[in-house]
Amino acid sequence: MKTISEFVSRHPWIYVVLAFLVLLTAWSTLISVAVKFAPKQVEVKR
C-alpha cells in the first residue's frame, strides 16, 4: 500500500492545485467580507 508522501512525490502538481484552491478561497472570503461591510454610497450633487 502506498503512503500519501509517495503519492505526492510522484504527483508534484498537487501542490499547485492546492495553492490555487487556497488562493481562490482567500479571494472569495475577502470579496464576500468587502461586500458585506461596504460603505454606504454617497450621492454627489453638482
C-alpha positions in Angstrom: 0.0 0.0 0.0 1.4 3.4 -1.0 1.6 6.2 1.5 0.5 9.7 0.9 4.0 11.1 0.8 4.9 8.6 -2.0 1.8 9.6 -3.9 2.5 13.4 -3.6 6.2 12.9 -4.5 5.1 11.2 -7.8 2.5 13.9 -8.5 4.0 17.3 -7.6 1.3 19.2 -9.5 -1.0 18.5 -6.5 0.8 21.4 -4.7 -0.1 23.7 -7.5 -3.8 22.7 -7.3 -3.8 23.1 -3.5 -2.2 26.5 -3.7 -4.7 27.6 -6.3 -7.6 26.4 -4.1 -6.2 28.3 -1.1 -5.8 31.4 -3.2 -9.4 31.1 -4.6 -10.7 30.6 -1.1 -8.8 33.6 0.2 -10.1 35.9 -2.6 -13.7 34.6 -2.1 -13.5 35.4 1.6 -12.1 38.8 1.1 -14.6 39.7 -1.6 -17.6 38.5 0.5 -16.4 40.4 3.6 -15.9 43.5 1.5 -19.4 43.3 0.1 -20.9 42.6 3.5 -19.2 45.6 5.1 -19.3 48.0 2.1 -19.7 51.7 3.0 -22.9 53.5 2.1 -23.0 55.2 -1.2 -23.0 59.0 -1.1 -24.7 60.9 -3.8 -22.7 63.8 -5.1 -24.7 66.8 -6.3 -23.2 69.3 -8.8 
